[in-house]
Amino acid sequence: MPRARYQQISLDSTPYYHCISRCVRRAFLCGEDSVSGKSFEHRRGWIEARLLLLAEVFAIDVCAYAIMSNHIHVVLHIDEREAMEWTTKEVLVRWHKLHKGTLFTEQYVSGQDLPDYALQLVEASAEAYRERLMDISWFMRDLNEPIARMANREDQCSGHFWEGRFKSQALLDEAALMACMVYVDLNPVRAGIAETPEASDYTSVKQRVKSAKASEQPKPLLDFIGYDRAESPKGLSFKLSEYLELVDLTGRIVREDKRGSIDINLMPILKRLNISHQNWLTIATKFEQNTHSVVGKKESLQGYKNAQPRSRANQKCCQLLA
């Protein structure tokens, strides 16, 4: 029986989550229909544009994503601190970019004077919106529902476009996070629809490569900040150059026609992550098949289980072995 979403998301355990949404019957509703020959590739562009818009509105950062023909992967980071620092007006302005709000919240944003009782209602609404703007369920809802409506309108039909629930995995530590990000970025290479990671359309790795050529980091994506968090506490604690190299080298192993000896090259970053080469290749190429709802190293999993109520601690976990 599926667990309630609130039981799967726990900021006390980790702010990082891997989410997957699949088209109904896993049909190629965002790709090319092999029966009719009709292409729906443009819908992948819809999803990418919507995803990056939401990353600018929500207190949720996108670490990695891959938009495939019949499913999407996103690795998300919930930034609770950012959400709590927003003023009432900032919360409302963000919410109004996606939803109508109430008459009072619209009047408040426009600068109209409101009586005390209306201001109290505005504050209550803002706090509810603040919670939603750092909620992964609301993020995925605001991602999937508009796409479904656009696709149904284009097809002149009604009914479900996505499966009812998105799958969510908690990533407890840097090892789990990095393995999942590489797995997501290599999805097109694994599927045989891209020769290289940088040629993989509608992926975060292509965005990062494009920005790296201009000596930048893509604004909609969570930055790689290196190992020193003193100046910038928010971000991925690895160098972008190391991550891109790791993706590329792992991708060479994923493709059977590009096998090679890469142990020496992979050693530095995997040593810091404390993952053996063999376990890295297993996890990074078959993340979904070899993991469950909670992913992390032994010590991370033990800490997670100790912190959770007994009923939640029994959920399936996957250990990333050193």
C-alpha positions in Angstrom: 0.0 0.0 0.0 1.5 3.4 -1.0 2.6 5.6 2.0 1.2 9.1 2.5 3.4 11.7 1.0 4.0 13.4 4.3 5.6 10.2 5.5 8.1 10.2 2.6 9.3 13.8 2.9 11.1 14.7 6.1 13.3 17.8 6.3 14.7 16.6 9.6 16.3 13.7 7.7 17.3 15.4 4.4 16.4 18.3 2.1 17.3 16.2 -1.0 14.8 14.1 -3.0 14.6 12.2 -6.2 11.2 12.4 -7.9 9.9 10.5 -10.9 6.7 11.0 -12.8 5.6 8.6 -15.6 3.0 9.0 -18.4 0.0 6.8 -18.1 0.7 3.3 -19.3 4.2 4.6 -19.8 3.1 5.7 -23.2 5.4 7.9 -25.3 3.2 11.0 -24.7 6.3 13.3 -24.8 8.2 11.4 -27.5 7.5 9.8 -30.9 4.4 7.6 -31.3 5.7 4.5 -33.0 2.2 3.6 -34.2 1.1 6.9 -35.8 4.6 8.2 -36.3 3.5 11.5 -34.8 6.1 13.4 -32.7 5.4 14.9 -29.3 9.0 15.9 -28.7 8.0 19.6 -28.2 6.3 18.6 -25.0 9.6 17.9 -23.4 10.4 21.6 -24.0 7.1 22.5 -22.3 8.2 20.5 -19.2 11.7 21.9 -19.1 10.4 25.5 -19.3 7.9 24.9 -16.6 10.4 23.1 -14.3 12.9 25.9 -14.5 10.1 28.5 -13.9 9.0 26.7 -10.7 12.6 26.6 -9.5 12.6 30.4 -9.5 9.3 30.6 -7.7 9.5 27.9 -5.1 11.9 27.6 -2.2 13.0 24.4 -4.0 16.2 24.1 -6.1 16.6 21.8 -9.0 19.9 19.8 -8.7 19.4 17.6 -11.8 16.7 16.6 -14.2 16.1 14.5 -17.3 12.9 14.8 -19.4 12.4 11.6 -21.3 9.7 10.5 -23.8 7.5 8.8 -21.2 8.8 9.9 -17.8 10.7 12.6 -16.1 13.4 12.6 -13.3 14.1 15.6 -11.0 16.5 15.8 -8.1 15.2 18.5 -5.8 16.6 20.5 -2.8 14.2 22.0 -0.3 15.5 25.4 1.0 13.5 25.9 4.2 15.7 28.7 5.4 15.0 30.7 2.2 11.3 30.3 2.6 11.3 31.4 6.2 13.2 34.6 5.2 10.6 35.8 2.7 8.4 38.7 3.7 4.6 38.4 3.5 4.6 40.4 0.3 7.3 38.3 -1.3 5.4 35.1 -0.5 2.3 36.5 -2.1 4.1 37.8 -5.2 5.6 34.4 -5.7 2.3 32.6 -5.2 0.5 34.9 -7.5 2.9 33.9 -10.3 1.3 30.5 -10.3 -2.1 30.8 -8.6 -4.8 33.5 -8.2 -4.8 33.9 -4.4 -7.6 35.7 -2.7 -9.2 39.1 -3.1 -7.4 40.3 0.0 -4.0 39.0 -1.0 -4.3 40.7 -4.4 -5.3 43.9 -2.7 -2.4 43.6 -0.3 0.2 43.1 -3.1 -1.2 46.1 -5.0 -0.6 48.3 -2.0 -4.2 48.9 -1.0 -5.1 49.8 2.6 -6.9 46.9 4.4 -8.7 46.7 7.7 -7.1 44.7 10.5 -9.3 41.7 10.0 -8.3 41.5 6.4 -4.7 41.8 7.2 -5.0 38.9 9.6 -6.5 36.8 6.8 -3.7 37.9 4.5 -1.1 36.8 7.0 -2.8 33.4 7.5 -3.0 32.9 3.7 0.7 33.9 3.3 1.8 31.3 5.9 -0.2 28.6 4.1 1.4 29.6 0.8 4.8 29.7 2.4 4.4 26.0 3.4 3.2 25.1 -0.1 6.2 26.9 -1.7 8.6 24.5 0.0 6.4 21.4 -0.4 7.5 18.9 -3.1 4.0 17.6 -3.6 2.9 21.1 -4.5 6.0 21.5 -6.7 5.2 18.4 -8.7 1.5 19.3 -8.9 2.4 22.7 -10.3 4.7 21.0 -12.8 2.5 18.1 -13.9 -1.0 19.5 -14.0 -0.4 22.4 -16.5 1.4 20.0 -18.8 -1.4 17.5 -18.7 -4.0 20.3 -19.6 -1.8 21.5 -22.5 -1.3 18.0 -23.9 -5.0 17.1 -23.6 -6.0 20.4 -25.3 -3.5 19.7 -28.1 -4.9 16.1 -28.5 -8.5 17.3 -28.1 -9.1 14.7 -25.4 -9.6 14.4 -21.7 -8.3 12.0 -19.1 -5.1 11.3 -17.2 -1.8 12.2 -18.7 0.5 11.2 -15.8 0.2 8.3 -13.4 -1.6 9.2 -10.2 1.4 9.5 -7.9 4.9 10.5 -8.4 7.6 8.3 -6.9 9.9 9.9 -4.3 13.2 8.8 -2.9 15.0 10.5 0.1 18.7 11.0 -0.6 20.4 11.0 2.9 24.0 12.0 2.1 26.3 13.3 -0.6 27.1 9.8 -1.9 23.4 9.1 -2.5 22.9 12.6 -4.0 25.8 12.4 -6.4 25.0 8.9 -7.5 21.4 9.9 -8.2 22.3 13.0 -10.1 24.7 11.1 -12.4 22.1 8.5 -12.9 19.5 11.1 -13.9 21.9 13.0 -16.2 22.8 9.8 -18.0 19.3 8.7 -18.7 19.3 9.7 -22.4 22.7 8.0 -22.9 21.4 4.8 -21.2 18.3 4.9 -23.4 20.5 5.2 -26.5 18.9 8.5 -27.6 22.1 10.5 -27.1 25.7 9.9 -27.9 27.2 12.0 -25.1 25.9 13.7 -21.9 26.4 17.2 -23.4 24.3 16.1 -26.4 21.4 15.0 -24.2 18.5 17.3 -24.8 16.3 18.4 -21.9 18.7 17.5 -19.2 20.5 19.4 -16.5 23.9 18.2 -17.6 23.4 19.9 -21.0 22.4 23.1 -19.2 25.5 22.9 -17.0 27.9 22.2 -20.0 26.4 25.1 -21.9 26.9 27.5 -19.0 30.4 26.1 -18.2 31.5 27.1 -21.7 30.6 30.7 -20.8 32.3 30.3 -17.4 29.0 30.5 -15.6 26.6 28.3 -13.7 23.0 27.9 -14.9 20.9 30.2 -12.8 17.8 27.9 -12.5 20.0 25.0 -11.1 21.6 24.6 -7.7 25.2 25.7 -7.9 28.3 23.6 -7.4 30.2 25.6 -4.8 33.3 23.3 -4.2 34.4 22.2 -0.8 34.5 25.4 1.2 31.1 26.4 2.5 32.3 29.4 4.4 31.4 32.0 1.7 28.4 30.2 0.3 26.7 27.7 2.6 24.1 26.8 0.0 25.1 24.6 -2.9 26.5 21.3 -4.0 29.8 20.7 -2.2 31.8 19.5 -5.3 33.4 21.3 -8.2 31.4 21.5 -11.4 34.4 20.4 -13.4 34.7 17.2 -11.3 31.0 16.5 -11.6 31.0 16.9 -15.4 34.1 14.6 -15.6 32.4 12.0 -13.4 29.3 12.1 -15.6 31.4 11.7 -18.8 33.5 8.9 -17.5 30.5 7.0 -16.1 28.7 7.5 -19.4 31.6 5.8 -21.2 31.0 2.7 -19.1 27.2 2.9 -19.6 27.7 2.6 -23.4 28.9 -0.9 -24.3 30.8 0.5 -27.3 32.8 2.8 -25.1 34.2 0.6 -22.3 37.5 1.7 -21.0 39.9 1.7 -18.0 38.7 4.5 -15.8 39.5 3.5 -12.3 42.3 6.0 -11.9 40.3 8.9 -13.2 37.3 8.1 -11.0 39.3 7.5 -7.9 39.5 11.1 -6.4 35.8 12.0 -6.2 34.7 8.5 -5.4 37.3 8.3 -2.6 35.8 11.4 -1.0 32.3 9.9 -1.4 33.6 6.6 0.1 32.1 4.4 -2.7 34.0 1.6 -4.4 34.2 1.7 -8.2 32.1 -1.4 -8.6 29.3 -0.1 -6.3 29.4 3.2 -8.1 28.8 1.7 -11.5 26.0 -0.5 -10.1 24.2 2.4 -8.5 24.9 5.1 -11.1 23.6 2.9 -14.0 20.7 1.1 -12.2 19.7 3.6 -9.5 16.0 2.8 -9.6 16.4 -1.0 -9.7 18.8 -1.1 -6.9 17.4 1.5 -4.5 14.2 2.0 -2.5 12.5 5.0 -0.9 15.5 6.0 1.2 19.1 5.9 -0.1 22.3 6.5 1.8 25.4 5.1 3.3 25.3 2.8 6.4 25.8 5.5 9.0 23.2 7.8 7.2 20.6 5.1 7.2 21.1 4.2 10.8 20.7 7.9 11.8 17.6 8.1 9.7 16.0 5.0 11.3 16.9 6.2 14.8 15.2 9.6 14.1 12.0 8.1 12.7 8.9 6.7 14.4 9.0 2.9 14.4 6.4 2.5 11.6 8.4 4.8 9.3 11.8 3.3 10.1 10.6 -0.1 8.7 10.3 1.3 5.2 12.6 -0.1 2.5 16.1 1.5 2.5 19.1 1.1 0.3 22.6 1.2 1.5 25.4 2.6 -0.7 28.3 0.4 0.3 31.8 1.7 0.7 
